[in-house]
């Protein structure tokens, strides 16, 4: 396998999938907001994927989060609550 293809495969292994983003949203987004209108989950999933591609992470605000804290999803698929210092 050539080096460029190997590097691409390694990068893709560390990149969050659409299904992971959808699961993140389903787990942490307030259901009454997530299900407020048809197609919202799909739209939010695509929006968050774009955020991850652009910035390396996506956020659910504290207003929309079931935890009451802003939640952050990283490009490697890991999530954690946001802190004031590391938003």
C-alpha positions in Angstrom: 0.0 0.0 0.0 1.4 3.4 -0.9 2.2 5.9 1.9 -0.5 8.4 0.8 -3.3 5.8 0.9 -2.1 4.5 4.2 -2.1 8.0 5.7 -5.6 8.6 4.4 -6.8 5.3 5.9 -5.3 6.2 9.3 -6.9 9.7 9.2 -10.3 8.1 8.4 -10.0 5.7 11.3 -9.8 8.7 13.6 -12.7 10.6 12.0 -16.2 10.5 13.5 -19.0 8.9 11.4 -22.4 10.1 10.6 -23.9 7.4 12.8 -21.6 8.4 15.8 -22.8 12.0 15.4 -26.4 10.9 15.3 -26.0 8.8 18.4 -24.3 11.7 20.2 -27.2 14.0 19.4 -29.8 11.3 20.4 -28.0 10.8 23.7 -27.4 14.4 24.7 -29.9 16.6 22.8 -33.2 17.3 24.6 -35.8 15.1 23.0 -38.5 17.8 22.9 -36.1 20.0 20.8 -34.7 17.2 18.7 -38.1 15.9 17.7 -39.7 19.3 17.4 -40.0 19.0 13.6 -39.6 16.4 11.0 -36.0 16.0 9.7 -34.4 17.9 12.5 -32.1 15.0 13.5 -30.8 14.6 10.0 -30.2 18.4 9.6 -28.5 18.6 12.9 -26.3 15.6 12.1 -25.2 17.2 8.9 -24.6 20.5 10.6 -22.5 18.9 13.3 -20.5 16.9 10.8 -19.7 20.1 9.0 -18.6 21.7 12.3 -16.3 18.7 12.9 -14.8 18.9 9.4 -14.3 22.6 9.7 -13.3 23.0 13.4 -12.4 19.5 14.6 -15.4 19.4 17.1 -19.1 20.1 17.4 -21.1 21.4 20.3 -24.6 21.0 21.8 -25.3 24.1 23.9 -26.2 23.9 27.5 -29.7 25.1 26.5 -30.2 22.1 24.3 -28.4 19.5 26.3 -30.1 17.0 28.6 -27.2 17.4 31.0 -27.6 21.1 31.4 -24.0 21.5 30.3 -22.7 22.2 26.8 -21.4 18.9 25.3 -18.5 18.6 22.8 -18.0 15.9 20.2 -14.5 15.6 18.8 -13.4 14.3 15.3 -12.2 11.0 16.9 -15.8 10.3 18.2 -15.1 11.0 21.8 -17.4 13.4 23.7 -17.2 15.3 27.0 -18.8 18.3 28.8 -17.4 21.6 27.8 -15.6 23.7 30.4 -15.5 27.5 30.5 -11.8 27.4 29.7 -12.0 25.0 26.7 -15.1 25.8 24.7 
